[in-house]
């Protein structure tokens, strides 16, 4: 059945493509954060272990919302490691770095996801796609706040 929500197919396709990149970045950040939760060591173990758990739990919920928005626009959501690897702007670490480097990697990841989200906003705005704009605004608030909190751990 054809979709008739007031956004033409071409605009929906552009928005879905941008959201697919956001989904890939978010899922990659989720995997990195979960990895660091499992493998963090050192004097800040408990603090970071719990913080990373809260962050990956939030990301797990977010990827579902992003994927569902892609589907609501009428397009398939990417869902495999292979697809995410092609779409993501984030690099996965090869090993488990020390706690301070984990924090630095996660700051960069949070900032990268924010930039990806920000790149979708003009597409959604041009198409008067308020639900996508709302989703992006919520994601930006989370990623910018999380980056700030992580960055604060690195200050001396």
C-alpha positions as a LaTeX table, in Angstrom:
\begin{tabular}{lrrr}
\hline
Residue & $x$ (\AA) & $y$ (\AA) & $z$ (\AA) \\
\hline
Unk1 & 0.00 & 0.00 & 0.00 \\
Unk2 & 1.35 & 3.42 & $-0.92$ \\
Unk3 & 2.42 & 5.76 & 1.88 \\
Unk4 & 0.57 & 9.09 & 1.98 \\
Unk5 & 1.83 & 11.01 & 5.03 \\
Unk6 & 2.47 & 14.35 & 3.32 \\
Unk7 & 6.15 & 13.69 & 2.51 \\
Unk8 & 6.94 & 12.65 & $-1.04$ \\
Unk9 & 8.83 & 9.43 & $-1.72$ \\
Unk10 & 12.04 & 11.17 & $-2.80$ \\
Unk11 & 12.24 & 13.18 & 0.43 \\
Unk12 & 11.35 & 10.14 & 2.51 \\
Unk13 & 14.16 & 8.21 & 0.78 \\
Unk14 & 16.72 & 10.94 & 1.53 \\
Unk15 & 15.66 & 11.12 & 5.17 \\
Unk16 & 15.68 & 7.31 & 5.51 \\
Unk17 & 19.19 & 7.20 & 4.04 \\
Unk18 & 20.40 & 9.75 & 6.59 \\
Unk19 & 18.64 & 7.91 & 9.40 \\
Unk20 & 20.29 & 4.68 & 8.25 \\
Unk21 & 23.69 & 6.31 & 8.76 \\
Unk22 & 22.51 & 7.52 & 12.19 \\
Unk23 & 21.36 & 3.99 & 13.02 \\
Unk24 & 24.70 & 2.52 & 11.95 \\
Unk25 & 26.65 & 5.07 & 13.99 \\
Unk26 & 24.40 & 4.55 & 17.01 \\
Unk27 & 24.69 & 0.77 & 16.84 \\
Unk28 & 28.45 & 0.93 & 16.42 \\
Unk29 & 28.69 & 3.24 & 19.43 \\
Unk30 & 26.43 & 0.83 & 21.34 \\
Unk31 & 28.82 & $-2.06$ & 20.58 \\
Unk32 & 31.88 & $-0.04$ & 21.55 \\
Unk33 & 30.29 & 1.14 & 24.78 \\
Unk34 & 29.15 & $-2.38$ & 25.69 \\
Unk35 & 32.64 & $-3.71$ & 24.95 \\
Unk36 & 34.17 & $-1.09$ & 27.23 \\
Unk37 & 31.62 & $-1.89$ & 29.96 \\
Unk38 & 32.83 & $-5.49$ & 29.90 \\
Unk39 & 36.53 & $-4.73$ & 29.68 \\
Unk40 & 37.18 & $-1.59$ & 31.73 \\
Unk41 & 39.75 & $-1.92$ & 34.53 \\
Unk42 & 41.56 & 0.37 & 36.93 \\
Unk43 & 40.78 & 2.66 & 39.84 \\
Unk44 & 37.61 & 4.04 & 38.19 \\
Unk45 & 36.28 & 0.56 & 37.38 \\
Unk46 & 32.98 & 0.76 & 39.27 \\
Unk47 & 32.16 & 4.30 & 38.16 \\
Unk48 & 32.93 & 3.60 & 34.50 \\
Unk49 & 31.37 & 0.14 & 34.49 \\
Unk50 & 28.06 & 1.61 & 35.70 \\
Unk51 & 28.29 & 4.70 & 33.48 \\
Unk52 & 28.98 & 2.63 & 30.37 \\
Unk53 & 26.06 & 0.34 & 31.24 \\
Unk54 & 23.68 & 3.31 & 31.44 \\
Unk55 & 25.02 & 4.59 & 28.12 \\
Unk56 & 24.73 & 1.34 & 26.20 \\
Unk57 & 21.26 & 0.74 & 27.63 \\
Unk58 & 20.15 & 4.15 & 26.38 \\
Unk59 & 21.70 & 3.45 & 22.96 \\
Unk60 & 19.90 & 0.09 & 22.75 \\
Unk61 & 16.56 & 1.87 & 23.09 \\
Unk62 & 17.63 & 4.58 & 20.63 \\
Unk63 & 18.52 & 2.22 & 17.81 \\
Unk64 & 15.01 & 0.78 & 17.99 \\
Unk65 & 13.44 & 4.24 & 17.69 \\
Unk66 & 15.66 & 5.17 & 14.75 \\
Unk67 & 14.97 & 1.90 & 12.93 \\
Unk68 & 11.22 & 2.27 & 13.51 \\
Unk69 & 11.28 & 5.79 & 12.06 \\
Unk70 & 13.02 & 4.47 & 8.94 \\
Unk71 & 10.28 & 1.84 & 8.64 \\
Unk72 & 7.53 & 4.45 & 9.16 \\
Unk73 & 8.99 & 6.38 & 6.23 \\
Unk74 & 8.56 & 3.24 & 4.11 \\
Unk75 & 12.08 & 1.90 & 3.82 \\
Unk76 & 13.92 & $-1.13$ & 5.24 \\
Unk77 & 16.17 & $-0.43$ & 8.20 \\
Unk78 & 19.71 & $-1.77$ & 7.97 \\
Unk79 & 20.23 & $-4.49$ & 10.53 \\
Unk80 & 23.40 & $-6.45$ & 9.89 \\
Unk81 & 27.01 & $-5.90$ & 10.90 \\
Unk82 & 27.88 & $-5.81$ & 7.19 \\
Unk83 & 25.40 & $-3.01$ & 6.50 \\
Unk84 & 26.40 & $-1.06$ & 9.60 \\
Unk85 & 30.08 & $-1.33$ & 8.71 \\
Unk86 & 29.38 & 0.22 & 5.28 \\
Unk87 & 27.27 & 3.05 & 6.74 \\
Unk88 & 29.03 & 4.01 & 9.97 \\
Unk89 & 31.49 & 6.85 & 10.37 \\
Unk90 & 32.90 & 5.32 & 13.58 \\
Unk91 & 35.93 & 3.07 & 13.84 \\
Unk92 & 35.87 & 0.08 & 16.16 \\
Unk93 & 38.92 & $-0.27$ & 18.44 \\
Unk94 & 41.01 & $-3.36$ & 17.75 \\
Unk95 & 41.52 & $-4.14$ & 21.43 \\
Unk96 & 40.46 & $-2.98$ & 24.87 \\
Unk97 & 42.38 & 0.23 & 25.60 \\
Unk98 & 42.99 & 1.59 & 29.08 \\
Unk99 & 40.14 & 3.37 & 30.87 \\
Unk100 & 41.24 & 6.89 & 29.92 \\
Unk101 & 41.52 & 5.97 & 26.25 \\
Unk102 & 38.08 & 4.31 & 26.44 \\
Unk103 & 36.66 & 7.62 & 27.61 \\
Unk104 & 38.40 & 9.50 & 24.78 \\
Unk105 & 37.08 & 7.03 & 22.20 \\
Unk106 & 33.56 & 7.32 & 23.57 \\
Unk107 & 33.69 & 11.13 & 23.55 \\
Unk108 & 34.67 & 11.04 & 19.88 \\
Unk109 & 31.93 & 8.49 & 19.22 \\
Unk110 & 29.24 & 10.55 & 20.92 \\
Unk111 & 30.36 & 13.62 & 18.99 \\
Unk112 & 30.41 & 11.71 & 15.69 \\
Unk113 & 26.86 & 10.45 & 16.23 \\
Unk114 & 25.75 & 14.01 & 17.04 \\
Unk115 & 27.28 & 15.23 & 13.77 \\
Unk116 & 25.54 & 12.47 & 11.82 \\
Unk117 & 22.22 & 13.35 & 13.46 \\
Unk118 & 22.75 & 17.03 & 12.72 \\
Unk119 & 23.30 & 16.16 & 9.05 \\
Unk120 & 19.82 & 14.61 & 8.79 \\
Unk121 & 18.06 & 17.63 & 10.30 \\
Unk122 & 18.07 & 19.83 & 7.17 \\
Unk123 & 16.58 & 17.00 & 5.10 \\
Unk124 & 13.79 & 16.48 & 7.62 \\
Unk125 & 13.24 & 20.22 & 8.02 \\
Unk126 & 12.94 & 20.78 & 4.26 \\
Unk127 & 10.30 & 18.01 & 4.07 \\
Unk128 & 8.39 & 19.27 & 7.15 \\
Unk129 & 9.10 & 15.91 & 8.80 \\
Unk130 & 8.50 & 16.91 & 12.41 \\
Unk131 & 8.66 & 13.38 & 13.87 \\
Unk132 & 12.18 & 12.92 & 12.47 \\
Unk133 & 13.19 & 16.40 & 13.65 \\
Unk134 & 11.90 & 15.55 & 17.12 \\
Unk135 & 13.85 & 12.28 & 17.13 \\
Unk136 & 17.00 & 14.07 & 16.00 \\
Unk137 & 16.60 & 16.78 & 18.64 \\
Unk138 & 16.27 & 14.13 & 21.34 \\
Unk139 & 19.32 & 12.25 & 20.05 \\
Unk140 & 21.40 & 15.45 & 19.91 \\
Unk141 & 20.52 & 16.26 & 23.51 \\
Unk142 & 21.61 & 12.81 & 24.67 \\
Unk143 & 24.84 & 12.66 & 22.66 \\
Unk144 & 25.98 & 16.18 & 23.46 \\
Unk145 & 25.26 & 15.73 & 27.19 \\
Unk146 & 26.97 & 12.33 & 27.27 \\
Unk147 & 30.03 & 13.70 & 25.46 \\
Unk148 & 30.22 & 16.54 & 27.98 \\
Unk149 & 29.96 & 14.14 & 30.93 \\
Unk150 & 32.65 & 11.86 & 29.53 \\
Unk151 & 34.88 & 14.82 & 28.64 \\
Unk152 & 34.54 & 16.03 & 32.24 \\
Unk153 & 36.16 & 12.82 & 33.45 \\
Unk154 & 39.33 & 13.75 & 31.54 \\
Unk155 & 39.74 & 17.18 & 33.12 \\
Unk156 & 42.39 & 17.52 & 35.80 \\
\hline
\end{tabular}
